[in-house]
């Protein structure tokens, strides 16, 4: 019951933000960040109509994916290490954190043909952040052109995560920058449609700037297990 109630509250927030932005309610997908959550909690979320689940850590995610006996779409949203790409390519439907040619090529090469294309997002590094995940904006278009030619993966769009402790104005500026980069990809002929932006605290700002996927963890499931 807790997840159902939390989901209803989140849907109300999304509906209000979408209305302010002049967007349809169904233009935003809730990605349930299920790291450190039990398979029982995930099943409860599935029963409440959620289908998309995000995991950060491969070692934790793989047993959950194997155990869950209901249809779900699994998104990898953590940092990608080269020695983990095969397991990611074989077990996930989406990857939000592609940040190099090497990672893209390994995912492409290791994606089984029988499972269909792996849906991928390029992670954009926040401005003025040298040690955060993602690539600088000036490297985006070269990587996107490379990914367009790779088999068994499909570039769907971009992911961004503002720096911690930023104001809402600063976060919205970062989201707007990511949206503008997606627009540039479209102008360059890329078939992209997805912006993974926003979490519990800033989902309204993200939706105002065009987010199509919001990543929600604690506000949906409650406190994570240690």
ZASE-76536 format. One record per residue: residue in three letters; chain; residue number from 1; x, y, z of N, C-alpha, C, O, CB in turn. Coordinates in steps of 0.05 Angstrom, whole numbers. Glycine has a CB too. Layout:
BEGIN
[rec ALA, A, NUM, [X, Y, Z], [X, Y, Z], [X, Y, Z], [X, Y, Z], [X, Y, Z]]
...
//
This chain:
BEGIN
[rec UNK, A, 1, [17, -24, 0], [0, 0, 0], [17, 25, 0], [10, 45, -12], [-19, 0, 24]]
[rec UNK, A, 2, [40, 24, 14], [57, 48, 15], [66, 57, -12], [64, 81, -18], [82, 43, 32]]
[rec UNK, A, 3, [74, 39, -30], [84, 46, -56], [61, 57, -73], [65, 76, -88], [97, 22, -70]]
[rec UNK, A, 4, [37, 45, -70], [14, 55, -85], [8, 84, -78], [2, 100, -95], [-10, 37, -80]]
[rec UNK, A, 5, [9, 90, -52], [4, 117, -43], [25, 137, -52], [19, 159, -61], [1, 118, -12]]
[rec UNK, A, 6, [50, 128, -50], [72, 145, -59], [71, 150, -89], [76, 172, -98], [99, 133, -51]]
[rec UNK, A, 7, [64, 130, -104], [62, 132, -133], [40, 152, -140], [43, 169, -158], [56, 105, -146]]
[rec UNK, A, 8, [17, 151, -126], [-4, 170, -132], [5, 198, -127], [-2, 216, -143], [-29, 163, -114]]
[rec UNK, A, 9, [20, 203, -106], [30, 230, -100], [49, 239, -122], [48, 262, -131], [44, 230, -72]]
[rec UNK, A, 10, [67, 221, -130], [86, 228, -152], [72, 234, -178], [79, 253, -192], [106, 205, -156]]
[rec UNK, A, 11, [51, 219, -184], [36, 223, -208], [22, 250, -208], [20, 264, -228], [16, 201, -213]]
[rec UNK, A, 12, [12, 259, -185], [0, 285, -182], [21, 307, -187], [15, 326, -201], [-12, 288, -154]]
[rec UNK, A, 13, [45, 304, -176], [66, 324, -181], [73, 325, -211], [77, 347, -222], [91, 317, -164]]
[rec UNK, A, 14, [75, 302, -223], [82, 301, -252], [60, 314, -268], [66, 329, -287], [87, 273, -261]]
[rec UNK, A, 15, [35, 308, -262], [13, 320, -277], [12, 350, -274], [8, 364, -294], [-14, 308, -267]]
[rec UNK, A, 16, [18, 360, -250], [18, 390, -247], [40, 402, -263], [36, 422, -276], [21, 397, -217]]
[rec UNK, A, 17, [64, 390, -261], [87, 401, -276], [83, 400, -306], [89, 418, -321], [113, 386, -268]]
[rec UNK, A, 18, [72, 377, -315], [66, 374, -344], [46, 394, -353], [49, 406, -375], [57, 345, -350]]
[rec UNK, A, 19, [25, 399, -337], [5, 419, -345], [17, 447, -347], [11, 462, -366], [-18, 419, -324]]
[rec UNK, A, 20, [35, 454, -328], [48, 480, -329], [66, 483, -354], [69, 504, -365], [65, 485, -304]]
[rec UNK, A, 21, [77, 460, -362], [95, 460, -386], [79, 457, -412], [91, 457, -434], [115, 439, -383]]
[rec UNK, A, 22, [53, 453, -410], [37, 449, -434], [42, 422, -447], [41, 419, -471], [43, 470, -454]]
[rec UNK, A, 23, [48, 402, -430], [54, 375, -440], [32, 356, -431], [18, 361, -412], [82, 366, -430]]
[rec UNK, A, 24, [31, 332, -444], [13, 311, -436], [24, 296, -412], [49, 293, -409], [8, 292, -460]]
[rec UNK, A, 25, [6, 286, -396], [15, 270, -372], [32, 246, -380], [51, 239, -366], [-9, 261, -356]]
[rec UNK, A, 26, [24, 233, -402], [38, 208, -409], [64, 213, -424], [76, 194, -434], [20, 191, -426]]
[rec UNK, A, 27, [73, 238, -425], [99, 244, -438], [122, 240, -419], [145, 243, -427], [99, 272, -449]]
[rec UNK, A, 28, [116, 234, -394], [137, 230, -373], [135, 202, -361], [113, 195, -352], [135, 252, -351]]
[rec UNK, A, 29, [157, 187, -362], [158, 161, -350], [172, 162, -323], [193, 174, -320], [172, 141, -369]]
[rec UNK, A, 30, [160, 148, -303], [174, 145, -278], [192, 121, -279], [184, 99, -284], [153, 141, -254]]
[rec UNK, A, 31, [218, 126, -274], [238, 105, -272], [242, 100, -242], [254, 116, -228], [264, 112, -287]]
[rec UNK, A, 32, [233, 77, -233], [235, 70, -204], [263, 61, -199], [272, 40, -208], [214, 48, -196]]
[rec UNK, A, 33, [278, 77, -184], [306, 70, -177], [305, 50, -154], [301, 57, -131], [322, 96, -169]]
[rec UNK, A, 34, [311, 25, -161], [306, 3, -143], [331, -7, -130], [331, -29, -117], [293, -19, -157]]
[rec UNK, A, 35, [354, 8, -132], [378, -1, -118], [373, -2, -88], [360, 15, -77], [402, 17, -125]]
[rec UNK, A, 36, [384, -23, -75], [381, -27, -46], [352, -34, -38], [346, -33, -14], [391, -3, -31]]
[rec UNK, A, 37, [335, -39, -57], [308, -47, -51], [304, -77, -55], [318, -89, -72], [287, -31, -68]]
[rec UNK, A, 38, [285, -89, -41], [281, -118, -42], [265, -125, -67], [252, -108, -79], [267, -128, -17]]
[rec UNK, A, 39, [266, -150, -75], [249, -159, -97], [220, -157, -90], [203, -154, -108], [257, -188, -105]]
[rec UNK, A, 40, [213, -160, -65], [185, -157, -57], [175, -128, -62], [153, -124, -71], [181, -164, -27]]
[rec UNK, A, 41, [192, -109, -56], [185, -81, -62], [182, -76, -92], [164, -62, -100], [206, -62, -50]]
[rec UNK, A, 42, [199, -89, -108], [197, -85, -137], [172, -98, -147], [158, -87, -164], [222, -98, -151]]
[rec UNK, A, 43, [165, -122, -136], [140, -134, -144], [115, -117, -137], [96, -115, -152], [137, -162, -132]]
[rec UNK, A, 44, [117, -104, -114], [95, -86, -105], [93, -63, -125], [71, -55, -132], [100, -76, -77]]
[rec UNK, A, 45, [116, -52, -133], [115, -30, -153], [105, -39, -180], [90, -25, -193], [144, -19, -156]]
[rec UNK, A, 46, [112, -63, -188], [101, -75, -213], [71, -78, -211], [56, -72, -230], [114, -102, -219]]
[rec UNK, A, 47, [61, -87, -188], [32, -90, -184], [18, -63, -185], [-6, -62, -191], [27, -104, -158]]
[rec UNK, A, 48, [33, -41, -178], [21, -15, -179], [23, -2, -206], [17, 22, -210], [35, 3, -158]]
[rec UNK, A, 49, [32, -17, -226], [32, -9, -255], [59, 3, -264], [60, 11, -287], [10, 11, -260]]
[rec UNK, A, 50, [79, 3, -247], [105, 12, -257], [119, -10, -272], [116, -34, -265], [123, 21, -233]]
[rec UNK, A, 51, [133, -3, -293], [146, -23, -310], [177, -19, -312], [191, -37, -319], [135, -23, -338]]
[rec UNK, A, 52, [186, 6, -306], [214, 13, -311], [229, 15, -284], [220, 29, -266], [216, 39, -326]]
[rec UNK, A, 53, [252, 1, -283], [267, 0, -258], [296, 6, -264], [308, -5, -282], [264, -28, -244]]
[rec UNK, A, 54, [308, 23, -247], [336, 31, -251], [354, 19, -230], [348, 21, -206], [338, 61, -251]]
[rec UNK, A, 55, [376, 8, -238], [396, -3, -220], [424, 9, -226], [431, 13, -248], [397, -34, -223]]
[rec UNK, A, 56, [438, 14, -204], [465, 26, -206], [487, 6, -204], [509, 11, -216], [468, 46, -184]]
[rec UNK, A, 57, [483, -16, -191], [505, -35, -185], [499, -62, -197], [479, -75, -190], [510, -37, -155]]
[rec UNK, A, 58, [516, -71, -214], [511, -96, -229], [509, -120, -211], [491, -137, -214], [533, -101, -249]]
[rec UNK, A, 59, [527, -122, -191], [527, -145, -173], [501, -148, -158], [491, -170, -152], [550, -143, -154]]
[rec UNK, A, 60, [489, -125, -151], [463, -125, -138], [440, -131, -157], [420, -144, -150], [458, -99, -123]]
[rec UNK, A, 61, [442, -120, -181], [420, -120, -200], [415, -148, -212], [392, -156, -215], [425, -101, -222]]
[rec UNK, A, 62, [436, -162, -219], [432, -187, -234], [415, -208, -219], [398, -220, -232], [459, -199, -240]]
[rec UNK, A, 63, [419, -212, -193], [401, -231, -179], [372, -222, -179], [354, -239, -181], [411, -236, -151]]
[rec UNK, A, 64, [368, -196, -177], [340, -186, -177], [327, -191, -204], [305, -201, -206], [340, -156, -171]]
[rec UNK, A, 65, [342, -185, -226], [331, -189, -253], [324, -219, -257], [303, -225, -268], [351, -180, -274]]
[rec UNK, A, 66, [341, -236, -247], [336, -265, -250], [312, -274, -233], [298, -292, -241], [361, -281, -242]]
[rec UNK, A, 67, [308, -262, -210], [287, -271, -192], [259, -260, -199], [239, -274, -195], [294, -263, -164]]
[rec UNK, A, 68, [258, -235, -209], [232, -223, -215], [219, -238, -237], [230, -242, -259], [235, -193, -222]]
[rec UNK, A, 69, [195, -248, -232], [181, -265, -251], [158, -251, -266], [140, -263, -276], [170, -289, -237]]
[rec UNK, A, 70, [159, -224, -266], [139, -208, -280], [152, -190, -301], [176, -184, -298], [123, -191, -260]]
[rec UNK, A, 71, [138, -182, -322], [150, -165, -342], [160, -139, -330], [146, -126, -315], [130, -159, -365]]
[rec UNK, A, 72, [184, -131, -337], [196, -106, -328], [216, -97, -348], [228, -113, -363], [208, -109, -300]]
[rec UNK, A, 73, [221, -71, -349], [243, -60, -365], [265, -50, -346], [260, -35, -328], [233, -36, -384]]
[rec UNK, A, 74, [289, -61, -351], [311, -55, -333], [330, -35, -346], [339, -38, -368], [326, -81, -326]]
[rec UNK, A, 75, [336, -14, -330], [353, 8, -339], [378, 8, -322], [377, 8, -297], [338, 36, -337]]
[rec UNK, A, 76, [402, 8, -335], [426, 11, -320], [433, 41, -318], [435, 54, -339], [450, -5, -333]]
[rec UNK, A, 77, [435, 52, -293], [439, 80, -290], [464, 87, -274], [468, 110, -265], [415, 92, -276]]
[rec UNK, A, 78, [482, 67, -270], [507, 72, -255], [530, 76, -274], [528, 74, -298], [512, 49, -237]]
[rec UNK, A, 79, [553, 81, -261], [578, 83, -276], [585, 56, -289], [583, 35, -277], [601, 93, -258]]
[rec UNK, A, 80, [593, 57, -315], [599, 33, -329], [629, 27, -330], [644, 44, -339], [588, 35, -358]]
[rec UNK, A, 81, [636, 4, -320], [664, -5, -321], [667, -23, -345], [648, -39, -351], [673, -19, -295]]
[rec UNK, A, 82, [689, -22, -359], [693, -37, -384], [689, -67, -379], [679, -81, -397], [721, -33, -395]]
[rec UNK, A, 83, [697, -77, -356], [695, -106, -351], [666, -115, -344], [662, -138, -339], [714, -114, -329]]
[rec UNK, A, 84, [648, -96, -343], [620, -102, -336], [601, -99, -360], [577, -104, -358], [610, -84, -314]]
[rec UNK, A, 85, [612, -91, -383], [594, -85, -406], [580, -109, -416], [557, -107, -425], [610, -72, -428]]
[rec UNK, A, 86, [592, -132, -416], [578, -156, -426], [553, -162, -410], [532, -167, -422], [597, -180, -426]]
[rec UNK, A, 87, [555, -162, -384], [532, -168, -367], [510, -147, -371], [487, -153, -370], [540, -170, -338]]
[rec UNK, A, 88, [519, -122, -374], [499, -100, -378], [485, -104, -405], [461, -103, -407], [513, -72, -377]]
[rec UNK, A, 89, [501, -110, -426], [490, -113, -453], [471, -137, -454], [451, -137, -469], [512, -117, -473]]
[rec UNK, A, 90, [476, -158, -438], [460, -182, -439], [435, -181, -422], [416, -196, -428], [477, -205, -430]]
[rec UNK, A, 91, [434, -163, -402], [412, -165, -382], [395, -140, -380], [373, -141, -368], [424, -170, -356]]
[rec UNK, A, 92, [403, -118, -392], [387, -93, -389], [374, -85, -416], [383, -93, -437], [406, -71, -379]]
[rec UNK, A, 93, [353, -70, -413], [338, -60, -436], [348, -32, -444], [348, -24, -468], [308, -59, -431]]
[rec UNK, A, 94, [356, -16, -424], [365, 11, -428], [392, 15, -413], [396, 3, -392], [344, 32, -419]]
[rec UNK, A, 95, [408, 33, -423], [432, 42, -409], [433, 73, -411], [432, 84, -433], [459, 29, -422]]
[rec UNK, A, 96, [434, 86, -388], [432, 116, -387], [459, 129, -386], [461, 154, -388], [416, 124, -363]]
[rec UNK, A, 97, [481, 114, -383], [506, 127, -375], [529, 121, -394], [552, 117, -386], [514, 117, -348]]
[rec UNK, A, 98, [524, 120, -420], [546, 116, -440], [562, 142, -441], [550, 164, -443], [534, 109, -468]]
[rec UNK, A, 99, [588, 140, -438], [604, 165, -437], [631, 162, -453], [648, 179, -449], [610, 172, -409]]
[rec UNK, A, 100, [633, 142, -470], [658, 139, -485], [653, 121, -509], [635, 104, -509], [681, 129, -468]]
[rec UNK, A, 101, [670, 124, -529], [669, 106, -552], [674, 77, -544], [661, 59, -554], [689, 115, -574]]
[rec UNK, A, 102, [693, 73, -526], [700, 46, -518], [676, 32, -506], [670, 9, -512], [723, 47, -498]]
[rec UNK, A, 103, [662, 46, -488], [638, 33, -475], [617, 28, -496], [605, 6, -496], [628, 52, -453]]
[rec UNK, A, 104, [612, 47, -514], [591, 43, -535], [598, 19, -552], [580, 3, -559], [588, 68, -552]]
[rec UNK, A, 105, [623, 17, -561], [631, -5, -578], [629, -32, -564], [620, -52, -577], [659, -1, -588]]
[rec UNK, A, 106, [636, -33, -539], [634, -58, -524], [605, -67, -520], [598, -90, -523], [648, -56, -497]]
[rec UNK, A, 107, [587, -48, -514], [559, -54, -511], [548, -64, -538], [532, -83, -538], [543, -29, -502]]
[rec UNK, A, 108, [555, -52, -559], [546, -60, -586], [555, -88, -593], [540, -105, -601], [556, -41, -607]]
[rec UNK, A, 109, [581, -93, -588], [593, -119, -595], [581, -142, -578], [578, -164, -587], [623, -118, -592]]
[rec UNK, A, 110, [574, -135, -553], [567, -156, -534], [536, -159, -531], [527, -176, -516], [579, -150, -507]]
[rec UNK, A, 111, [521, -142, -544], [492, -144, -543], [482, -168, -559], [488, -170, -583], [478, -118, -553]]
[rec UNK, A, 112, [468, -187, -547], [458, -211, -562], [439, -202, -584], [422, -185, -579], [445, -231, -543]]
[rec UNK, A, 113, [441, -214, -607], [424, -207, -629], [395, -215, -623], [376, -202, -633], [433, -221, -654]]
[rec UNK, A, 114, [391, -235, -606], [364, -245, -601], [348, -227, -583], [323, -231, -581], [366, -272, -588]]
[rec UNK, A, 115, [360, -207, -570], [345, -191, -550], [337, -164, -561], [325, -148, -547], [362, -187, -526]]
[rec UNK, A, 116, [343, -158, -587], [336, -132, -598], [356, -111, -590], [374, -116, -574], [308, -124, -589]]
[rec UNK, A, 117, [352, -87, -601], [372, -66, -596], [371, -56, -567], [350, -55, -555], [366, -42, -615]]
[rec UNK, A, 118, [395, -51, -557], [397, -38, -530], [392, -8, -533], [406, 5, -549], [426, -44, -518]]
[rec UNK, A, 119, [374, 2, -518], [367, 30, -518], [387, 45, -501], [392, 38, -478], [338, 36, -508]]
[rec UNK, A, 120, [400, 66, -512], [422, 79, -498], [419, 109, -497], [406, 121, -514], [448, 72, -512]]
[rec UNK, A, 121, [430, 120, -476], [431, 149, -472], [460, 157, -467], [475, 142, -454], [413, 159, -449]]
[rec UNK, A, 122, [468, 180, -477], [495, 191, -471], [492, 209, -446], [474, 226, -445], [506, 207, -495]]
[rec UNK, A, 123, [509, 204, -427], [508, 221, -403], [525, 246, -407], [548, 244, -415], [519, 205, -378]]
[rec UNK, A, 124, [513, 269, -401], [527, 295, -405], [537, 304, -378], [523, 305, -358], [507, 316, -416]]
[rec UNK, A, 125, [563, 311, -377], [575, 321, -353], [565, 349, -346], [563, 365, -364], [606, 321, -355]]
[rec UNK, A, 126, [559, 355, -321], [550, 382, -314], [572, 402, -321], [596, 396, -321], [543, 384, -284]]
[rec UNK, A, 127, [564, 426, -326], [583, 447, -331], [600, 452, -306], [591, 450, -283], [569, 474, -339]]
[rec UNK, A, 128, [626, 458, -310], [644, 465, -288], [648, 442, -269], [651, 446, -245], [634, 490, -274]]
[rec UNK, A, 129, [647, 417, -279], [650, 394, -262], [670, 375, -275], [662, 360, -294], [623, 379, -257]]
[rec UNK, A, 130, [694, 375, -266], [715, 359, -278], [714, 329, -271], [724, 313, -286], [742, 370, -271]]
[rec UNK, A, 131, [703, 323, -248], [705, 296, -238], [678, 282, -234], [675, 264, -218], [719, 296, -211]]
[rec UNK, A, 132, [658, 291, -250], [632, 279, -249], [629, 260, -273], [644, 263, -293], [610, 300, -249]]
[rec UNK, A, 133, [609, 242, -272], [605, 225, -295], [595, 239, -319], [584, 261, -317], [585, 203, -287]]
[rec UNK, A, 134, [599, 227, -342], [589, 238, -367], [611, 250, -383], [634, 252, -375], [569, 259, -361]]
[rec UNK, A, 135, [604, 259, -408], [623, 272, -426], [618, 301, -428], [595, 310, -425], [623, 258, -453]]
[rec UNK, A, 136, [638, 317, -433], [634, 346, -438], [617, 350, -463], [618, 334, -481], [661, 361, -441]]
[rec UNK, A, 137, [601, 371, -463], [583, 376, -485], [597, 377, -512], [586, 369, -532], [568, 401, -480]]
[rec UNK, A, 138, [622, 387, -512], [636, 390, -538], [644, 363, -550], [651, 362, -573], [660, 407, -534]]
[rec UNK, A, 139, [643, 342, -534], [649, 315, -545], [624, 299, -553], [626, 277, -563], [665, 300, -524]]
[rec UNK, A, 140, [601, 311, -548], [576, 296, -553], [572, 287, -581], [566, 264, -587], [553, 313, -544]]
[rec UNK, A, 141, [576, 306, -600], [567, 300, -627], [586, 280, -641], [576, 264, -658], [567, 326, -643]]
[rec UNK, A, 142, [611, 279, -634], [629, 259, -644], [620, 231, -635], [619, 212, -650], [658, 265, -636]]
[rec UNK, A, 143, [614, 229, -609], [606, 203, -598], [579, 195, -610], [575, 172, -617], [604, 205, -567]]
[rec UNK, A, 144, [560, 214, -612], [534, 207, -624], [537, 197, -652], [523, 178, -660], [516, 231, -623]]
[rec UNK, A, 145, [554, 209, -668], [559, 200, -696], [570, 172, -696], [563, 156, -714], [577, 219, -711]]
[rec UNK, A, 146, [588, 166, -678], [599, 138, -676], [577, 119, -669], [575, 97, -681], [622, 137, -655]]
[rec UNK, A, 147, [561, 125, -649], [540, 107, -640], [519, 101, -661], [508, 80, -662], [527, 118, -615]]
[rec UNK, A, 148, [514, 121, -677], [493, 118, -698], [501, 95, -717], [483, 82, -729], [490, 144, -714]]
[rec UNK, A, 149, [527, 90, -720], [536, 69, -739], [539, 42, -727], [544, 22, -741], [562, 78, -751]]
[rec UNK, A, 150, [537, 40, -700], [541, 14, -687], [516, -3, -688], [494, 7, -684], [550, 19, -658]]
[rec UNK, A, 151, [519, -29, -693], [496, -47, -693], [488, -55, -664], [503, -53, -645], [503, -73, -708]]
[rec UNK, A, 152, [462, -62, -662], [450, -73, -637], [448, -54, -614], [441, -62, -592], [467, -97, -629]]
[rec UNK, A, 153, [454, -29, -619], [448, -8, -599], [434, 15, -614], [439, 20, -637], [474, 2, -584]]
[rec UNK, A, 154, [417, 29, -599], [403, 52, -611], [406, 75, -592], [399, 74, -569], [373, 46, -616]]
[rec UNK, A, 155, [416, 97, -602], [418, 122, -587], [391, 135, -585], [379, 142, -606], [439, 141, -598]]
[rec UNK, A, 156, [380, 137, -561], [354, 149, -557], [354, 178, -547], [335, 192, -551], [338, 132, -537]]
[rec UNK, A, 157, [377, 186, -534], [377, 213, -524], [399, 217, -504], [421, 206, -506], [351, 220, -512]]
[rec UNK, A, 158, [393, 234, -484], [413, 243, -465], [404, 240, -436], [380, 240, -430], [421, 273, -470]]
[rec UNK, A, 159, [423, 237, -419], [419, 237, -390], [436, 258, -377], [459, 262, -385], [424, 209, -377]]
[rec UNK, A, 160, [425, 272, -357], [441, 291, -342], [433, 291, -313], [411, 284, -305], [438, 320, -353]]
[rec UNK, A, 161, [453, 299, -296], [449, 299, -267], [463, 324, -256], [488, 325, -256], [460, 273, -254]]
[rec UNK, A, 162, [449, 344, -248], [462, 368, -237], [479, 362, -213], [477, 342, -200], [441, 389, -229]]
[rec UNK, A, 163, [497, 381, -207], [514, 378, -184], [498, 379, -159], [477, 392, -157], [536, 400, -184]]
[rec UNK, A, 164, [507, 364, -138], [493, 365, -112], [492, 393, -101], [510, 410, -105], [506, 346, -92]]
[rec UNK, A, 165, [471, 399, -86], [468, 424, -72], [464, 448, -90], [468, 471, -80], [491, 428, -54]]
[rec UNK, A, 166, [458, 444, -115], [452, 467, -132], [424, 478, -125], [407, 463, -116], [454, 459, -162]]
[rec UNK, A, 167, [420, 503, -131], [394, 515, -128], [376, 504, -150], [386, 493, -170], [395, 546, -128]]
[rec UNK, A, 168, [350, 508, -147], [331, 500, -168], [336, 515, -194], [333, 504, -215], [302, 503, -158]]
[rec UNK, A, 169, [344, 540, -191], [350, 556, -215], [374, 544, -230], [373, 542, -254], [355, 586, -208]]
[rec UNK, A, 170, [394, 537, -215], [418, 525, -227], [412, 498, -240], [422, 491, -261], [441, 522, -207]]
[rec UNK, A, 171, [396, 482, -226], [388, 455, -237], [372, 459, -262], [377, 445, -282], [372, 439, -216]]
[rec UNK, A, 172, [354, 477, -263], [338, 481, -287], [355, 491, -310], [350, 484, -333], [315, 502, -281]]
[rec UNK, A, 173, [375, 507, -303], [393, 516, -325], [408, 492, -337], [413, 491, -361], [414, 537, -313]]
[rec UNK, A, 174, [416, 473, -320], [430, 449, -330], [411, 432, -347], [419, 422, -367], [441, 433, -306]]
[rec UNK, A, 175, [386, 430, -338], [367, 415, -353], [362, 428, -380], [360, 414, -401], [341, 412, -338]]
[rec UNK, A, 176, [360, 454, -380], [355, 469, -405], [379, 465, -425], [375, 462, -449], [351, 499, -400]]
[rec UNK, A, 177, [403, 465, -414], [426, 460, -431], [425, 432, -444], [431, 429, -467], [452, 463, -414]]
[rec UNK, A, 178, [417, 412, -428], [415, 385, -439], [393, 384, -461], [397, 371, -481], [409, 365, -417]]
[rec UNK, A, 179, [371, 397, -456], [349, 398, -476], [359, 411, -502], [352, 401, -523], [325, 413, -465]]
[rec UNK, A, 180, [374, 432, -499], [385, 445, -523], [404, 427, -539], [405, 427, -563], [399, 471, -516]]
[rec UNK, A, 181, [420, 411, -524], [438, 392, -537], [422, 371, -552], [429, 362, -574], [457, 379, -517]]
[rec UNK, A, 182, [399, 362, -540], [382, 342, -554], [371, 355, -580], [370, 341, -601], [359, 333, -536]]
[rec UNK, A, 183, [364, 380, -579], [354, 393, -602], [375, 395, -624], [369, 393, -648], [345, 421, -595]]
[rec UNK, A, 184, [400, 399, -616], [421, 400, -635], [426, 373, -648], [431, 371, -672], [447, 410, -622]]
[rec UNK, A, 185, [423, 352, -632], [425, 325, -644], [403, 320, -665], [409, 309, -686], [423, 303, -622]]
[rec UNK, A, 186, [379, 329, -659], [357, 327, -679], [364, 342, -704], [359, 332, -726], [331, 337, -666]]
[rec UNK, A, 187, [375, 366, -701], [382, 382, -725], [403, 369, -742], [405, 373, -766], [391, 410, -716]]
[rec UNK, A, 188, [420, 353, -729], [441, 339, -743], [432, 312, -754], [448, 296, -764], [465, 335, -724]]
[rec UNK, A, 189, [406, 306, -752], [395, 282, -764], [394, 258, -746], [388, 236, -756], [411, 276, -787]]
[rec UNK, A, 190, [398, 260, -721], [396, 237, -702], [367, 233, -694], [352, 253, -689], [413, 241, -677]]
[rec UNK, A, 191, [358, 208, -694], [331, 201, -686], [329, 198, -656], [329, 175, -646], [321, 176, -701]]
[rec UNK, A, 192, [328, 219, -641], [329, 219, -612], [303, 230, -601], [291, 248, -613], [354, 234, -601]]
[rec UNK, A, 193, [295, 220, -578], [269, 229, -567], [268, 228, -536], [247, 232, -524], [247, 211, -577]]
[rec UNK, A, 194, [291, 224, -523], [290, 218, -494], [309, 236, -479], [332, 240, -486], [297, 189, -489]]
[rec UNK, A, 195, [299, 247, -456], [315, 262, -437], [311, 250, -410], [289, 251, -399], [308, 292, -438]]
[rec UNK, A, 196, [331, 238, -399], [330, 226, -372], [341, 248, -353], [365, 251, -349], [347, 199, -369]]
[rec UNK, A, 197, [323, 263, -340], [331, 285, -323], [311, 287, -300], [287, 284, -304], [332, 312, -340]]
[rec UNK, A, 198, [322, 293, -277], [305, 299, -254], [302, 275, -235], [299, 252, -244], [278, 308, -263]]
[rec UNK, A, 199, [302, 282, -209], [297, 262, -188], [276, 273, -170], [262, 292, -177], [324, 256, -173]]
[rec UNK, A, 200, [274, 262, -146], [252, 270, -128], [251, 300, -123], [230, 312, -124], [254, 255, -102]]
[rec UNK, A, 201, [274, 312, -117], [274, 339, -108], [270, 359, -131], [261, 382, -126], [300, 345, -95]]
[rec UNK, A, 202, [277, 352, -156], [277, 371, -177], [261, 362, -202], [266, 372, -224], [305, 378, -185]]
[rec UNK, A, 203, [243, 344, -198], [229, 333, -222], [212, 354, -236], [209, 354, -260], [211, 310, -214]]
[rec UNK, A, 204, [201, 374, -221], [185, 395, -233], [202, 411, -252], [194, 417, -275], [172, 413, -212]]
[rec UNK, A, 205, [226, 419, -243], [244, 435, -261], [252, 419, -285], [253, 430, -307], [269, 443, -245]]
[rec UNK, A, 206, [257, 393, -281], [265, 376, -304], [242, 373, -324], [247, 375, -348], [273, 348, -294]]
[rec UNK, A, 207, [218, 370, -315], [195, 367, -333], [190, 393, -348], [183, 392, -372], [170, 359, -318]]
[rec UNK, A, 208, [193, 415, -335], [190, 441, -348], [210, 444, -371], [205, 459, -390], [193, 464, -329]]
[rec UNK, A, 209, [233, 431, -369], [253, 433, -390], [253, 409, -408], [272, 405, -424], [281, 435, -377]]
[rec UNK, A, 210, [232, 392, -407], [229, 372, -428], [236, 343, -420], [236, 326, -437], [245, 379, -450]]
[rec UNK, A, 211, [241, 338, -394], [248, 311, -386], [226, 291, -394], [202, 297, -391], [253, 309, -356]]
[rec UNK, A, 212, [234, 268, -404], [215, 247, -411], [218, 223, -392], [200, 206, -391], [219, 237, -439]]
[rec UNK, A, 213, [239, 222, -376], [243, 202, -356], [253, 215, -330], [273, 229, -331], [263, 180, -365]]
[rec UNK, A, 214, [239, 211, -308], [248, 221, -282], [255, 197, -265], [241, 177, -265], [226, 239, -268]]
[rec UNK, A, 215, [278, 199, -251], [289, 177, -236], [282, 180, -206], [292, 198, -193], [320, 175, -240]]
[rec UNK, A, 216, [264, 163, -196], [254, 166, -169], [260, 142, -152], [254, 119, -160], [223, 171, -170]]
[rec UNK, A, 217, [273, 146, -129], [280, 124, -111], [266, 126, -85], [244, 114, -81], [309, 124, -107]]
[rec UNK, A, 218, [277, 140, -65], [267, 141, -38], [238, 151, -37], [222, 140, -21], [285, 158, -21]]
[rec UNK, A, 219, [231, 171, -53], [203, 182, -52], [183, 162, -62], [159, 166, -58], [202, 207, -68]]
[rec UNK, A, 220, [192, 140, -74], [173, 119, -82], [174, 95, -63], [154, 85, -54], [180, 110, -111]]
[rec UNK, A, 221, [199, 85, -58], [202, 61, -42], [205, 66, -12], [202, 47, 4], [226, 46, -52]]
[rec UNK, A, 222, [212, 90, -4], [220, 95, 23], [250, 91, 27], [264, 87, 7], [204, 76, 42]]
[rec UNK, A, 223, [260, 93, 51], [289, 91, 56], [301, 65, 45], [288, 44, 47], [295, 93, 86]]
[rec UNK, A, 224, [325, 67, 35], [338, 43, 24], [349, 26, 46], [355, 35, 68], [361, 51, 5]]
[rec UNK, A, 225, [351, 0, 40], [364, -19, 59], [394, -13, 60], [405, -5, 39], [358, -48, 51]]
[rec UNK, A, 226, [406, -18, 82], [435, -14, 84], [449, -39, 75], [474, -41, 75], [444, -8, 113]]
//
